[in-house]
Amino acid sequence: MPCQHGQVIVSILQDRGEQLTHLGWRKLHLDVDAENHEAIAVDLKAAFVGDAEVLPALLESLPADGPVTAVAADGAYDTRTGHAALLNRQAAALIPPRADAVAWSPLADGRTHPRTAMVEHLRQQGSKSWKIESGYHRRSLAETAMFRLKTRFDDPLRNRRFDTQTTSA
């Protein structure tokens, strides 16, 4: 799992998948190593499960001793729970805040919350500058990995039960 320098930058991706007749949508969430495009964690959820609810579980499924330096995800993962999970893992959050984002209260030790610093940077410099400086554009490498997985395993989930669909995914 470690990359060139012993660091892993993970991108959290989701694919809405196919609608299965009278079973509803399923969303496939992947942790993809941005360096080597390997899927290092997978989670299949029903469509009604929010994206942000999946982030802590995906991080917990990674080896505890494995280095995770940053996690890139879309704005749907911009929640207190997600950021708390990233702080616990000591990983940088490369998650763009929502357009109406406000500053969060400082951390327990008095430091400015990393998301608050990100919101201030976005206000002062703009999103283009933040994406370049933070490396957020590396997320596109993981998007490419998702595309490759989708084209390679293009079959829909044929099992009827959710537990067997999860195994299939």
C-alpha positions in Angstrom: 0.0 0.0 0.0 2.8 2.6 0.6 3.6 4.9 -2.3 7.1 6.0 -3.4 7.8 7.9 -0.3 5.9 5.7 2.2 2.8 7.9 2.0 -0.7 7.1 0.7 -2.9 9.7 -0.7 -6.4 8.3 -0.9 -9.2 9.5 -3.0 -12.7 8.5 -2.0 -14.9 8.0 -5.1 -18.4 6.8 -5.6 -20.2 5.3 -8.5 -23.9 5.3 -8.5 -24.0 2.1 -10.5 -27.0 0.6 -12.2 -30.6 0.7 -11.0 -31.6 -2.8 -10.2 -35.3 -3.6 -10.8 -37.2 -3.2 -7.5 -34.0 -3.2 -5.6 -33.0 0.4 -6.0 -29.6 2.0 -6.6 -26.4 0.8 -5.0 -23.4 3.1 -4.5 -19.9 1.7 -4.6 -17.4 3.7 -2.6 -13.7 3.1 -3.2 -10.5 4.2 -1.5 -8.0 4.4 -4.3 -4.2 4.9 -3.8 -3.4 7.9 -6.0 0.1 6.7 -6.7 -0.6 3.2 -8.1 -4.3 3.4 -8.7 -5.0 0.3 -6.6 -8.4 0.1 -4.8 -7.4 -0.3 -1.2 -10.9 -0.3 0.4 -14.3 -0.9 -1.0 -17.8 -0.3 0.5 -21.1 -1.0 -1.2 -24.1 0.9 0.3 -27.7 1.4 -0.6 -28.4 4.7 -2.3 -30.1 6.3 0.8 -26.9 6.1 2.8 -25.2 9.5 2.7 -21.7 9.8 1.3 -20.3 11.4 4.4 -21.5 8.4 6.5 -19.2 6.1 4.6 -15.9 8.0 5.1 -15.2 7.0 8.7 -15.9 3.3 7.9 -13.6 3.4 4.8 -10.8 4.9 6.9 -11.2 2.3 9.6 -11.0 -0.5 7.0 -7.4 0.7 6.1 -4.6 -0.8 8.2 -4.1 1.3 11.3 -0.3 1.3 10.9 -0.4 2.2 7.2 0.4 5.9 6.5 -2.4 8.0 5.0 -1.2 11.5 4.4 -4.2 13.0 2.6 -7.7 12.1 1.5 -9.3 13.8 -1.5 -13.1 13.6 -1.9 -15.8 15.8 -3.3 -17.8 18.3 -1.3 -20.4 15.7 -0.1 -17.8 14.5 2.4 -17.4 17.9 4.0 -18.9 17.1 7.4 -17.8 17.3 11.0 -17.8 13.5 11.2 -15.7 13.1 8.2 -13.2 15.8 9.2 -13.0 14.2 12.7 -12.2 10.8 11.2 -9.4 12.4 9.2 -8.0 14.3 12.2 -8.0 11.0 14.1 -6.0 9.4 11.3 -3.8 12.5 11.0 -4.6 12.8 7.3 -5.0 16.1 5.5 -8.5 16.7 4.2 -8.5 17.6 0.5 -12.3 18.1 0.5 -13.6 21.4 -0.9 -15.9 23.1 1.5 -19.4 24.1 0.4 -19.9 27.5 -1.2 -21.6 28.8 2.0 -19.0 27.3 4.4 -18.4 29.0 7.7 -15.5 28.8 10.1 -15.6 26.0 12.6 -14.7 26.4 16.2 -11.0 25.7 17.2 -9.8 22.2 18.1 -9.8 21.1 21.7 -6.1 22.1 22.0 -6.8 25.6 20.8 -5.4 25.2 17.2 -7.4 26.5 14.3 -9.4 23.7 12.7 -7.8 22.7 9.4 -11.1 23.2 7.6 -11.4 26.8 8.9 -7.9 27.5 7.5 -9.0 26.0 4.2 -12.2 28.2 4.1 -10.1 31.3 4.7 -7.6 30.3 2.0 -10.5 29.8 -0.4 -11.9 33.2 0.4 -8.6 35.0 0.0 -7.0 33.1 -2.9 -9.9 31.3 -4.7 -10.6 27.7 -5.4 -8.1 27.4 -8.3 -5.2 28.4 -6.1 -6.3 26.0 -3.4 -6.7 23.1 -5.8 -3.2 23.6 -7.2 -1.5 24.2 -3.8 -3.2 21.3 -2.0 -2.8 18.8 -4.8 -6.6 18.3 -5.1 -6.2 17.7 -8.9 -4.5 14.4 -8.1 -8.0 13.2 -7.4 -8.4 12.9 -11.2 -5.9 10.1 -11.1 -8.2 8.1 -8.8 -11.1 9.0 -11.1 -9.2 7.4 -13.9 -8.8 4.3 -11.7 -12.5 4.2 -11.1 -13.2 4.4 -14.9 -10.8 1.5 -15.5 -12.6 -0.6 -12.8 -16.0 0.3 -14.3 -15.0 -0.7 -17.8 -13.3 -3.9 -16.7 -16.1 -5.1 -14.4 -19.0 -3.6 -16.3 -21.5 -6.4 -15.3 -24.3 -5.2 -13.1 -24.8 -6.7 -9.7 -26.9 -9.8 -10.5 -27.5 -11.0 -7.0 -30.8 -10.1 -5.4 -29.7 -10.0 -1.7 -27.7 -7.0 -0.5 -25.2 -9.1 1.4 -24.3 -11.1 -1.7 -24.1 -7.9 -3.8 -21.6 -6.6 -1.3 -19.5 -9.7 -1.7 -19.8 -9.5 -5.5 -18.6 -5.8 -5.5 
